[in-house]
Each structure stands twice: as C-alpha cells, then as structure tokens.
Amino acid sequence: MRRIAHISDLHFGAEDPTVVAALRETLIAERPDLVVVSGDLSQRARTEQFVAADAFLSALEMAGLHVLVVPGNHDVPMHKPLARLFWPLRRYRRIVVRERSCFFADDEVAVLGLASAHGLTVKDGRLTRLQVRSIGDRFADTPRGATRILVTHHPLVPLPDAGREELEPALSGARRALKAVRRADVHLVLAGHHHAHGVLFAGPALSIDPAVMVVQAGTATSWRRRGLPNSFNLIEVTARNRVTVAEWTSDGAGFAAARVSAYARDAGGGWRATPAP
C-alpha cells in the first residue's frame, strides 16, 4: 500500500498562516509515502512567496517526506510581460524546483508531474506535444504492477460550474493528453486549479476512458476558499485496482478527514465506487 497526500493551490502571499502550520503538522503526523503538490504555490510569482513555499516544502522533507511538485498559472509572473514571455517559470525553478524531481517511482506507484502553466498562461493551461509524448516515455519502464499517476495543475477534463450549466474550459492539448494517458495505462490523474475537491470518472463534455480516475484537490492553505473549507486529499493505493480518497478539511485550526470514498476497478478495467472502509 502507498499513501499519497495530494495538496494544491497553496497561494503563498494569500495564505492563512494558521492553516499552513496545521497542514504541516498534519502531513508530518500522517507520514504519507509521497506529498504531491499540484500547482499554484504562490499568489503572484514573487520571490518572497516562492521562498515561503520552499520553506514549507523543506520542512516536510526535513521530516523525511518525499515531495513532488508542479507549477500553476499563479506561478507565472502576471505583470511582467517580458519575464512572462521569455522566462515564465524562472523564479519557480530557481527557488522551488532546485533538486526536486517531477517523477517518483517504486514497485507500487509511478507518479509523473507535468507543468501545464506556460508563458502565455493567464488562467487556463496547456500541454505541449512534447509533454504529451513524455507521458508514454516516462511510464514505459515502470513496473507493470505499479499504479500510474499523472499530476497537472489544470484538470484534463472540464468541470461543472456549481449551480450553473457553464463548464470551465479544459486545458489546451487535453484530448491528446487523455489519449496518451490511456495508451500509457495511467490510472489516476491528479489536479487542482478550481479550489474544489472532486472525483470524476468522466468529464461532462470531454469524455474520458472509464479506466482513468480524475481526482481534484481544493485549496490547501489560501484564504481564497470560494465558500469551501481548506482541504487536501489523502489517497491510499492498495493495488492497481483499489483506491481510497479521503478529503481532509480544516476548521481553521486543524485538519481532519471529512469524507472517505473507496473505488475499485471492475473486470473491464473501469472504476466504480465501493463501500468506504
């Protein structure tokens, strides 16, 4: 079994310090095998915001946790057009990435992170053809029995806009990416961006293979919660065909498991909900 903490949209620069401390303490106490950060570490891609994000991640690593991180659209400088065009992720790479890898693999899980935020990113994102091709390349040598997981900031499927019929647009290159995901036998796709928890088997307008599960994370530490509590996901992978997703929410002082959902793959390879443990 592998336990993966999926956190997203930290937004240092618009963070709640009390929630940051509670998240750090909770993750260290729970000791997941991997902490996945699916983008938007900063609010405005400023140096001091990345320094604060790096300090948070470093505290987890000093406690013995492994960290995998990808950038979000807020990690691209918005008000510096030259930097945005020519060096969109320079500060992020210099301060946050350093020696941190975007790929993690052992005998049970293989996790690949791709940057969906680019120089022309404003709100939505994109995956280039080279990035899409890398999905198959990076997973090609992973153990056949490992659960394969892809991480992006922007979700690969459009999500319902709560209370309305409008749909948020998918990122550019999503259709190619979903085909590559299926060819590479990827089981889970983790994302953030919308500040809302969710588990999807198919998008309402962009259908995906039922063998792929999309897991969305809420905002872990930002006060820009959009009416929802701060949250993160704790995912337990017990085999290629069984996954448990627990949403942990904050009451402003600490985090606790709010709801737990279990899923299994049927004989045809499609995911279905099962009774929670």
Backbone bond lengths (Angstrom), bond angles and torsions (degrees), N, CA, C in turn:
res aa  C-N    CA-C-N  psi(-1)  N-CA   C-N-CA  omega(-1)  CA-C   N-CA-C  phi
1 M - - - 1.458 - - 1.528 110.23 -
2 R 1.317 116.04 142.14 1.458 121.76 175.14 1.528 108.52 -125.36
3 R 1.324 116.16 140.32 1.460 121.94 178.49 1.526 108.15 -114.47
4 I 1.335 115.86 125.16 1.458 122.23 -177.18 1.518 109.10 -121.05
5 A 1.322 116.47 122.21 1.464 121.21 173.27 1.522 107.76 -88.20
6 H 1.308 116.36 122.05 1.468 122.43 -178.47 1.524 107.87 -108.86
7 I 1.335 116.22 105.87 1.457 121.18 179.71 1.520 108.77 -116.43
8 S 1.327 116.46 154.28 1.462 119.26 -175.19 1.518 110.56 -155.13
9 D 1.330 115.12 161.94 1.465 122.02 170.78 1.529 111.84 50.57
10 L 1.331 114.60 58.94 1.470 120.53 178.68 1.523 110.77 -71.48
11 H 1.320 116.90 -38.35 1.464 123.18 176.20 1.532 112.78 52.27
12 F 1.337 116.50 53.80 1.462 118.16 173.43 1.525 108.89 -61.02
13 G 1.300 115.41 131.86 1.456 123.47 -168.11 1.516 109.98 111.97
14 A 1.336 115.51 -22.23 1.466 121.54 172.83 1.527 108.10 -138.16
15 E 1.335 114.52 35.81 1.466 120.23 -176.26 1.516 111.55 -93.84
16 D 1.322 116.00 157.62 1.463 122.94 172.15 1.525 106.81 -96.62
17 P 1.340 119.27 109.76 1.466 120.98 -175.19 1.526 114.11 -57.39
18 T 1.323 117.35 -35.70 1.462 120.32 178.99 1.521 110.94 -64.92
19 V 1.323 116.06 -40.85 1.458 120.58 179.38 1.526 110.63 -69.95
20 V 1.331 117.55 -36.75 1.458 121.10 176.63 1.529 110.08 -58.55
21 A 1.320 116.61 -47.72 1.460 120.69 179.85 1.529 111.28 -62.74
22 A 1.332 115.73 -41.31 1.467 119.52 179.97 1.521 111.06 -65.81
23 L 1.327 117.82 -39.23 1.457 121.11 178.80 1.526 110.33 -64.74
24 R 1.321 116.33 -45.03 1.462 120.00 179.25 1.531 110.54 -59.10
25 E 1.311 117.03 -46.80 1.463 120.93 -179.09 1.522 111.49 -64.36
26 T 1.326 116.74 -39.78 1.463 120.55 -179.06 1.520 111.12 -66.26
27 L 1.317 117.20 -45.51 1.458 120.07 -179.29 1.523 111.66 -64.00
28 I 1.319 116.76 -41.43 1.461 119.91 179.45 1.526 110.46 -66.12
29 A 1.328 116.92 -37.61 1.467 120.46 179.07 1.526 111.40 -69.82
30 E 1.331 117.80 -38.24 1.464 121.27 -177.60 1.525 112.75 -78.89
31 R 1.314 117.09 -26.27 1.454 123.95 175.65 1.532 112.90 51.65
32 P 1.329 118.48 60.34 1.467 120.06 174.58 1.527 110.40 -65.76
33 D 1.314 115.85 159.23 1.464 120.37 178.93 1.530 111.45 -71.67
34 L 1.335 116.83 -24.18 1.453 121.42 -179.79 1.522 108.97 -153.01
35 V 1.327 116.83 139.37 1.461 122.92 171.86 1.524 107.21 -108.30
36 V 1.334 116.52 116.79 1.459 122.82 178.49 1.526 108.41 -102.28
37 V 1.336 116.65 127.16 1.466 121.94 178.24 1.522 107.54 -112.75
38 S 1.340 116.98 112.58 1.464 119.66 -174.40 1.536 112.56 -98.18
39 G 1.337 115.79 53.11 1.449 120.82 165.48 1.515 118.21 92.50
40 D 1.331 113.56 171.70 1.464 124.25 -175.35 1.521 111.60 54.97
41 L 1.328 115.23 60.42 1.460 120.41 175.98 1.519 110.62 -74.60
42 S 1.341 117.52 -28.13 1.460 121.90 -177.36 1.524 109.93 -117.00
43 Q 1.316 115.06 168.09 1.463 120.61 175.81 1.522 111.36 -91.74
44 R 1.342 116.59 -39.63 1.461 119.60 -177.29 1.535 112.16 -138.56
45 A 1.331 117.61 26.11 1.468 122.34 174.63 1.525 112.92 57.70
46 R 1.338 116.50 31.90 1.465 120.17 179.58 1.528 109.87 -90.18
47 T 1.324 114.50 154.11 1.461 120.11 -175.34 1.523 111.91 -56.15
48 E 1.338 117.32 -48.49 1.456 119.96 -176.56 1.529 112.02 -65.26
49 Q 1.329 116.52 -28.05 1.467 119.45 178.23 1.526 110.52 -72.67
50 F 1.314 117.04 -41.00 1.468 120.09 175.96 1.527 111.14 -66.82
51 V 1.322 117.25 -36.22 1.470 120.72 177.34 1.525 110.15 -61.64
52 A 1.340 116.70 -42.50 1.463 120.62 178.28 1.529 110.83 -65.44
53 A 1.332 117.25 -40.64 1.461 120.73 177.87 1.519 110.96 -64.22
54 D 1.327 115.93 -42.63 1.464 120.10 178.90 1.525 111.27 -63.42
55 A 1.323 117.58 -38.46 1.465 120.83 178.50 1.531 110.62 -63.53
56 F 1.329 116.14 -38.90 1.461 120.26 177.92 1.529 110.56 -63.74
57 L 1.332 116.89 -47.84 1.464 120.43 179.88 1.522 111.42 -65.73
58 S 1.319 116.29 -38.12 1.471 119.89 179.66 1.524 111.49 -63.69
59 A 1.341 116.94 -36.00 1.468 120.24 177.61 1.526 110.46 -63.05
60 L 1.318 116.90 -38.24 1.464 120.23 177.09 1.528 110.62 -66.56
61 E 1.315 115.94 -42.38 1.463 119.72 -179.17 1.519 111.38 -67.71
62 M 1.326 117.33 -37.51 1.463 120.17 177.44 1.523 111.47 -64.72
63 A 1.334 116.24 -24.15 1.464 121.02 176.67 1.531 111.63 -84.95
64 G 1.339 117.09 1.69 1.453 121.23 175.68 1.515 115.39 97.35
65 L 1.345 118.41 9.76 1.451 121.07 -178.74 1.530 110.42 -91.65
66 H 1.329 115.96 146.23 1.459 121.76 174.51 1.534 108.69 -89.71
67 V 1.336 116.32 140.81 1.465 121.44 -176.69 1.523 109.72 -126.22
68 L 1.333 116.33 134.45 1.462 123.17 171.57 1.525 106.84 -124.70
69 V 1.324 116.63 131.19 1.470 119.09 -171.91 1.523 110.53 -136.93
70 V 1.347 115.92 142.33 1.466 122.45 172.12 1.520 108.20 -127.48
71 P 1.335 118.49 155.72 1.475 120.57 -179.45 1.521 112.31 -85.08
72 G 1.341 115.07 162.61 1.456 121.90 173.40 1.510 110.65 -120.59
73 N 1.320 117.35 179.73 1.459 120.80 -177.18 1.526 112.47 -64.89
74 H 1.344 118.59 -27.10 1.462 120.39 176.96 1.531 112.33 -73.53
75 D 1.321 117.49 -11.07 1.464 121.40 179.09 1.519 112.06 -89.80
76 V 1.333 116.59 5.00 1.460 123.90 173.09 1.529 107.55 -104.83
77 P 1.343 119.38 129.77 1.472 120.41 -177.52 1.523 111.71 -62.59
78 M 1.326 115.87 124.77 1.460 120.28 -174.41 1.521 112.46 -84.35
79 H 1.316 118.30 -36.32 1.459 121.38 -169.90 1.528 112.86 -106.00
80 K 1.334 117.68 17.21 1.461 121.75 175.91 1.523 107.60 -126.04
81 P 1.332 117.93 88.57 1.463 121.16 -170.31 1.527 114.26 -59.91
82 L 1.334 118.56 -37.70 1.463 119.25 179.78 1.524 111.04 -67.20
83 A 1.328 115.95 -46.58 1.466 119.42 177.76 1.520 110.50 -62.41
84 R 1.315 115.48 -38.82 1.464 120.81 -179.62 1.523 110.93 -63.17
85 L 1.304 117.22 -37.52 1.452 121.31 -177.15 1.527 112.68 -80.87
86 F 1.348 116.79 -44.25 1.460 119.65 -171.17 1.528 113.96 -100.86
87 W 1.338 117.24 -30.53 1.469 119.75 -177.55 1.530 109.85 -135.46
88 P 1.318 118.46 58.03 1.470 121.06 -168.96 1.525 114.57 -62.36
89 L 1.322 117.89 -31.27 1.468 120.38 -176.15 1.528 111.68 -118.91
90 R 1.333 116.98 23.50 1.463 119.64 -175.37 1.521 111.70 -61.85
91 R 1.324 117.43 -49.20 1.467 119.43 -179.42 1.529 110.42 -65.29
92 Y 1.305 116.59 -42.86 1.465 120.15 179.03 1.531 110.48 -57.25
93 R 1.334 116.98 -47.23 1.472 119.85 -178.27 1.521 111.38 -67.67
94 R 1.324 116.58 -39.86 1.476 119.66 -176.30 1.523 111.70 -69.59
95 I 1.325 117.43 -38.26 1.461 120.27 -172.74 1.516 112.31 -98.39
96 V 1.320 117.58 -40.26 1.461 120.42 -172.83 1.523 112.32 -96.00
97 V 1.317 117.45 -47.23 1.463 119.47 -171.98 1.521 110.77 -69.03
98 R 1.322 115.66 -60.97 1.471 121.15 -178.40 1.533 110.80 45.35
99 E 1.346 118.04 -113.70 1.469 120.30 -179.00 1.526 112.29 -100.09
100 R 1.317 117.17 9.20 1.468 119.74 178.96 1.532 109.71 -74.74
101 S 1.316 115.70 136.35 1.450 121.27 -176.86 1.527 110.64 -92.62
102 C 1.334 115.91 154.03 1.463 120.81 173.41 1.524 110.47 -99.94
103 F 1.341 116.72 15.00 1.458 120.75 179.25 1.520 109.12 -141.35
104 F 1.337 115.33 134.70 1.466 122.31 178.85 1.517 107.63 -135.96
105 A 1.329 116.82 133.23 1.463 119.09 179.18 1.521 110.19 -150.43
106 D 1.322 115.02 140.71 1.451 122.33 168.22 1.524 107.03 -142.50
107 D 1.321 118.50 -161.60 1.464 120.21 -176.46 1.524 113.22 -71.84
108 E 1.346 117.72 -15.76 1.466 120.22 -173.77 1.521 114.48 -110.92
109 V 1.328 118.32 -32.17 1.464 120.78 179.57 1.521 110.25 -138.09
110 A 1.329 115.20 151.28 1.461 122.28 171.38 1.521 106.58 -132.46
111 V 1.339 116.83 124.83 1.467 121.69 -173.18 1.526 109.09 -126.10
112 L 1.329 116.63 124.20 1.457 122.43 179.02 1.519 109.50 -117.78
113 G 1.325 117.50 129.87 1.457 122.21 175.55 1.516 111.05 -106.37
114 L 1.330 117.12 133.06 1.459 122.50 177.11 1.522 109.87 -122.21
115 A 1.328 116.11 139.23 1.462 121.46 178.92 1.516 109.67 -81.47
116 S 1.334 116.70 113.72 1.470 120.52 176.43 1.522 111.73 -94.68
117 A 1.329 117.77 -0.71 1.469 123.07 176.42 1.524 108.95 -97.83
118 H 1.324 116.59 130.60 1.463 121.92 -177.08 1.527 109.48 -136.35
119 G 1.327 115.87 -178.08 1.448 120.86 -174.64 1.517 114.63 -60.60
120 L 1.306 117.48 -33.99 1.455 120.37 179.93 1.525 111.88 -92.77
121 T 1.337 116.14 7.33 1.454 120.58 178.94 1.522 110.45 -67.50
122 V 1.317 117.88 130.24 1.454 122.65 170.54 1.518 108.44 -111.96
123 K 1.318 116.34 -64.07 1.458 120.76 174.87 1.520 110.17 -121.93
124 D 1.327 115.56 -50.15 1.451 119.88 -178.35 1.521 109.49 -83.39
125 G 1.315 116.34 173.54 1.455 120.20 -176.31 1.514 111.69 -129.13
126 R 1.328 115.49 -173.13 1.453 120.58 177.89 1.521 109.50 -156.45
127 L 1.304 114.98 156.54 1.456 122.23 170.88 1.520 107.51 -118.45
128 T 1.322 116.69 128.31 1.458 120.83 -179.34 1.527 110.19 -75.97
129 R 1.309 115.72 165.63 1.467 120.07 177.37 1.532 110.62 -61.12
130 L 1.330 116.58 -37.22 1.465 119.74 178.61 1.523 110.55 -64.39
131 Q 1.332 117.50 -41.69 1.461 120.54 177.74 1.527 111.15 -63.91
132 V 1.322 116.29 -42.90 1.461 119.80 179.58 1.528 110.09 -61.54
133 R 1.310 116.54 -42.12 1.466 120.27 178.84 1.526 111.28 -63.58
134 S 1.328 116.56 -31.36 1.470 119.66 -178.47 1.524 112.52 -67.90
135 I 1.346 117.80 -19.96 1.466 119.98 -179.81 1.519 110.05 -59.96
136 G 1.321 116.20 -50.52 1.455 119.28 178.46 1.514 112.60 -67.31
137 D 1.339 115.96 -38.50 1.465 119.80 -177.61 1.528 111.75 -63.92
138 R 1.333 116.96 -44.81 1.466 119.23 -175.04 1.524 112.70 -73.12
139 F 1.322 116.50 -31.81 1.463 119.26 -179.36 1.527 112.82 -86.63
140 A 1.329 117.70 -8.16 1.469 120.93 -173.07 1.524 112.72 -60.37
141 D 1.319 117.29 -36.45 1.462 120.44 -174.60 1.523 113.70 -100.29
142 T 1.328 117.42 8.66 1.468 119.55 179.85 1.521 109.73 -78.29
143 P 1.338 117.16 153.29 1.470 119.97 179.77 1.521 111.23 -55.90
144 R 1.316 116.25 139.10 1.460 120.43 -175.60 1.528 111.30 -61.97
145 G 1.315 117.65 -30.38 1.455 120.70 -178.12 1.514 114.33 -84.62
146 A 1.349 118.03 -1.47 1.467 120.76 -177.17 1.524 110.81 -79.33
147 T 1.328 116.12 145.00 1.464 121.69 171.67 1.521 108.29 -76.93
148 R 1.323 117.18 126.61 1.459 121.76 -174.94 1.526 109.70 -101.59
149 I 1.333 115.17 131.77 1.462 121.45 -172.25 1.522 109.08 -132.46
150 L 1.339 116.39 130.79 1.463 122.45 175.35 1.520 109.00 -108.84
151 V 1.338 116.68 138.96 1.466 122.49 -179.36 1.523 109.62 -122.93
152 T 1.332 116.61 126.78 1.466 122.81 171.06 1.524 107.63 -135.60
153 H 1.322 115.95 165.76 1.472 117.55 173.90 1.519 110.67 -79.45
154 H 1.314 116.53 -50.14 1.459 121.42 179.75 1.521 109.45 -83.22
155 P 1.325 117.80 136.18 1.466 119.87 179.46 1.526 111.84 -68.05
156 L 1.322 115.71 148.68 1.459 121.19 179.77 1.522 112.99 -78.38
157 V 1.318 117.28 -10.69 1.461 120.33 179.30 1.520 108.63 -125.30
158 P 1.334 117.84 148.89 1.469 119.35 175.74 1.514 109.94 -70.58
159 L 1.323 115.89 144.91 1.459 120.52 -176.58 1.525 110.34 -111.87
160 P 1.323 117.82 147.29 1.469 119.71 176.91 1.519 110.79 -61.69
161 D 1.310 117.27 139.38 1.454 121.83 174.55 1.528 106.76 -88.45
162 A 1.324 116.68 113.10 1.466 121.85 -170.33 1.526 111.73 -51.42
163 G 1.328 116.32 127.41 1.450 121.93 175.56 1.516 114.80 84.71
164 R 1.353 116.42 -6.02 1.463 119.04 179.38 1.522 108.44 -134.33
165 E 1.309 116.15 169.41 1.451 120.44 -179.35 1.522 111.85 -91.87
166 E 1.336 117.04 -5.22 1.458 120.00 -179.20 1.523 109.74 -68.30
167 L 1.312 115.04 153.51 1.455 121.04 177.50 1.518 109.41 -119.87
168 E 1.318 116.38 137.99 1.452 119.52 172.85 1.526 108.38 -69.36
169 P 1.316 118.55 139.33 1.464 119.36 -177.77 1.528 111.44 -68.99
170 A 1.306 115.28 146.05 1.461 120.02 174.14 1.523 108.83 -75.69
171 L 1.330 116.39 162.83 1.455 118.10 178.76 1.518 109.88 -73.97
172 S 1.304 115.35 152.52 1.451 121.50 178.59 1.523 109.48 -64.00
173 G 1.313 116.19 135.16 1.462 120.89 -177.67 1.509 113.59 90.55
174 A 1.356 116.62 5.43 1.461 120.06 -175.75 1.520 112.39 -64.99
175 R 1.326 117.24 -39.25 1.467 119.06 -177.61 1.525 111.04 -64.21
176 R 1.330 116.41 -43.89 1.465 119.14 176.82 1.513 110.77 -63.26
177 A 1.345 115.83 -40.86 1.461 119.66 -178.43 1.523 111.48 -64.04
178 L 1.325 117.02 -41.12 1.460 120.05 -179.48 1.521 111.52 -65.35
179 K 1.333 117.24 -36.23 1.456 119.75 175.10 1.524 110.97 -65.16
180 A 1.333 116.28 -40.88 1.464 120.24 178.21 1.518 111.34 -66.73
181 V 1.333 116.17 -37.72 1.463 121.41 176.95 1.521 110.62 -58.73
182 R 1.315 115.70 -44.59 1.467 119.23 -179.04 1.518 111.14 -68.57
183 R 1.331 117.22 -42.93 1.469 120.01 179.55 1.522 111.45 -61.86
184 A 1.346 116.30 -35.31 1.462 120.62 -179.29 1.524 112.92 -83.52
185 D 1.339 116.92 1.22 1.466 122.58 -179.99 1.530 110.94 58.64
186 V 1.347 115.56 44.82 1.461 121.28 174.69 1.522 108.55 -78.30
187 H 1.341 116.30 136.51 1.459 120.70 -174.68 1.526 113.40 -99.30
188 L 1.336 116.91 -37.18 1.462 121.62 -176.78 1.523 109.55 -127.85
189 V 1.336 115.89 142.27 1.459 122.12 172.33 1.524 107.32 -123.64
190 L 1.325 116.77 119.93 1.465 122.27 -177.54 1.526 109.68 -105.60
191 A 1.338 116.63 138.64 1.462 120.73 -178.99 1.523 110.13 -153.24
192 G 1.325 115.49 173.65 1.471 122.47 177.79 1.508 109.93 -134.64
193 H 1.349 116.52 -126.16 1.459 125.24 171.34 1.532 113.88 80.48
194 H 1.324 119.36 -41.77 1.456 121.43 -173.73 1.531 113.56 -93.51
195 H 1.332 117.73 -1.97 1.471 121.80 178.85 1.528 111.97 59.08
196 A 1.320 117.18 33.93 1.466 120.59 -179.06 1.522 109.87 -145.57
197 H 1.325 115.28 135.88 1.461 121.42 176.83 1.530 109.84 -74.39
198 G 1.318 116.24 146.77 1.452 119.72 175.20 1.517 111.44 -175.20
199 V 1.330 116.30 154.56 1.461 122.86 174.00 1.520 107.14 -128.38
200 L 1.329 116.47 122.91 1.461 121.66 -175.32 1.516 110.14 -123.76
201 F 1.313 115.39 144.99 1.455 121.18 171.29 1.525 111.11 -105.39
202 A 1.318 116.89 -16.06 1.456 121.40 177.32 1.515 108.84 -161.63
203 G 1.329 116.68 145.43 1.450 120.34 174.84 1.514 110.04 -80.54
204 P 1.326 118.43 153.10 1.465 121.13 -177.53 1.519 113.77 -68.07
205 A 1.344 117.39 -24.54 1.460 119.10 -179.73 1.524 112.09 -120.54
206 L 1.298 117.70 -23.15 1.462 122.25 -179.35 1.514 107.75 -120.10
207 S 1.314 116.72 93.03 1.458 120.40 -173.38 1.523 110.56 -67.70
208 I 1.304 115.66 148.71 1.450 121.87 176.86 1.512 108.17 -125.58
209 D 1.315 115.17 161.29 1.449 120.04 178.95 1.522 109.41 -63.52
210 P 1.335 118.71 137.33 1.470 119.64 -179.00 1.518 113.85 -63.86
211 A 1.331 117.48 -9.61 1.459 119.96 177.41 1.525 111.95 -81.67
212 V 1.343 117.74 -3.32 1.463 122.19 -179.99 1.522 109.39 -112.02
213 M 1.327 116.32 127.48 1.459 121.78 177.03 1.525 109.34 -106.91
214 V 1.331 116.96 131.40 1.463 122.50 177.79 1.526 108.40 -104.15
215 V 1.343 116.39 123.89 1.461 121.79 -179.27 1.521 108.70 -116.69
216 Q 1.324 116.45 120.93 1.459 123.35 179.41 1.528 109.98 -100.49
217 A 1.339 116.53 143.19 1.462 121.86 176.05 1.523 109.75 -111.81
218 G 1.321 116.54 146.81 1.455 121.86 173.47 1.514 110.53 -78.28
219 T 1.319 117.06 -173.13 1.455 120.15 175.72 1.522 109.45 -81.25
220 A 1.326 116.00 127.71 1.466 120.21 -174.74 1.522 112.60 -76.25
221 T 1.347 118.13 -39.34 1.460 118.98 -169.49 1.525 114.96 -137.79
222 S 1.337 118.76 -5.36 1.464 120.14 -177.17 1.522 111.26 -76.27
223 W 1.340 116.26 148.73 1.459 119.23 172.63 1.530 111.18 -81.31
224 R 1.331 117.93 -3.59 1.463 122.36 175.56 1.530 108.12 -87.02
225 R 1.311 116.39 74.32 1.468 121.49 -169.25 1.524 113.77 -93.36
226 R 1.310 118.55 -8.78 1.463 122.49 178.37 1.535 111.83 57.04
227 G 1.308 115.56 39.28 1.457 120.71 176.74 1.511 114.85 81.80
228 L 1.335 118.15 2.76 1.462 122.83 -179.53 1.524 109.51 -114.26
229 P 1.333 118.27 156.75 1.462 119.75 177.50 1.520 111.37 -73.26
230 N 1.316 117.15 156.78 1.457 120.15 169.05 1.522 108.67 -59.87
231 S 1.329 115.95 143.12 1.455 117.82 -175.78 1.525 111.00 -157.05
232 F 1.324 115.23 165.04 1.457 122.46 168.71 1.520 107.45 -148.52
233 N 1.322 116.36 167.38 1.461 121.66 179.66 1.519 110.08 -106.90
234 L 1.314 116.42 139.15 1.454 121.87 170.73 1.527 106.30 -115.76
235 I 1.322 115.61 111.04 1.460 122.62 -172.58 1.515 109.25 -105.79
236 E 1.315 117.13 127.12 1.461 122.78 175.69 1.524 108.76 -108.64
237 V 1.314 115.35 121.81 1.459 121.50 178.19 1.521 107.18 -108.19
238 T 1.328 116.41 108.10 1.472 119.96 -177.15 1.519 111.91 -95.11
239 A 1.303 116.97 -19.98 1.461 122.88 176.66 1.516 107.11 -169.45
240 R 1.344 116.13 174.76 1.462 119.09 178.86 1.529 111.63 -61.13
241 N 1.312 116.69 -20.78 1.463 118.45 -174.75 1.513 114.11 -114.88
242 R 1.344 118.75 12.94 1.467 120.32 178.96 1.530 110.24 -142.07
243 V 1.351 115.35 128.16 1.459 121.20 -179.20 1.524 108.76 -140.85
244 T 1.338 115.65 140.08 1.454 121.48 173.40 1.525 108.21 -118.53
245 V 1.337 116.97 131.06 1.462 122.03 179.21 1.525 108.31 -117.01
246 A 1.326 116.25 116.22 1.465 121.29 177.64 1.523 108.79 -109.81
247 E 1.326 116.09 124.96 1.469 120.28 174.17 1.522 107.74 -89.67
248 W 1.325 116.24 119.45 1.462 122.32 176.29 1.526 107.93 -100.62
249 T 1.319 117.01 126.30 1.459 121.31 -177.69 1.525 110.68 -117.52
250 S 1.332 114.87 157.95 1.456 121.25 -178.79 1.522 110.78 -106.44
251 D 1.327 115.51 139.46 1.468 120.75 172.87 1.521 110.63 -95.04
252 G 1.332 116.26 11.01 1.454 121.72 -177.91 1.515 112.73 100.71
253 A 1.328 116.12 -16.05 1.462 120.01 -179.83 1.523 112.24 -121.14
254 G 1.325 116.95 -32.11 1.457 120.61 -178.94 1.518 110.37 -154.57
255 F 1.319 116.14 175.76 1.456 122.48 179.02 1.519 109.86 -114.62
256 A 1.323 116.52 145.05 1.462 122.37 176.42 1.518 108.55 -149.81
257 A 1.322 116.34 153.19 1.455 120.82 178.78 1.524 110.02 -66.30
258 A 1.346 116.94 122.21 1.457 121.47 -176.99 1.522 111.78 -98.10
259 R 1.302 116.43 -39.64 1.465 120.34 177.24 1.519 108.96 -151.68
260 V 1.324 114.69 143.97 1.456 121.80 -176.98 1.519 107.71 -126.20
261 S 1.323 116.33 130.39 1.459 121.91 178.91 1.522 108.61 -125.47
262 A 1.322 115.82 140.28 1.460 121.12 179.82 1.524 109.46 -117.09
263 Y 1.335 115.07 147.06 1.458 120.38 -177.01 1.527 108.96 -140.38
264 A 1.325 114.49 149.00 1.460 120.69 177.81 1.520 108.45 -139.95
265 R 1.316 116.30 153.35 1.458 121.27 176.49 1.520 108.91 -93.22
266 D 1.322 115.67 134.64 1.456 119.62 -179.82 1.531 110.34 -83.72
267 A 1.312 116.10 -175.22 1.460 120.75 -175.50 1.521 111.84 -61.61
268 G 1.341 116.55 -28.96 1.450 120.16 178.47 1.512 114.68 -84.49
269 G 1.338 117.26 -1.00 1.454 121.40 178.46 1.501 115.03 93.77
270 G 1.338 118.40 -5.06 1.459 121.24 179.84 1.519 112.40 -82.27
271 W 1.343 115.63 149.34 1.454 120.74 178.76 1.523 110.85 -82.33
272 R 1.315 116.22 146.21 1.478 122.30 174.65 1.515 108.21 -145.96
273 A 1.334 115.57 150.38 1.469 120.39 177.76 1.512 109.57 -73.60
274 T 1.343 116.03 144.05 1.459 122.83 176.95 1.516 107.81 -130.51
275 P 1.341 118.46 165.20 1.464 119.57 178.13 1.517 111.83 -56.96
276 A 1.330 116.94 134.35 1.462 121.79 178.88 1.509 110.27 -67.26
277 P 1.334 118.08 146.64 1.470 120.62 179.82 1.522 111.47 -68.78
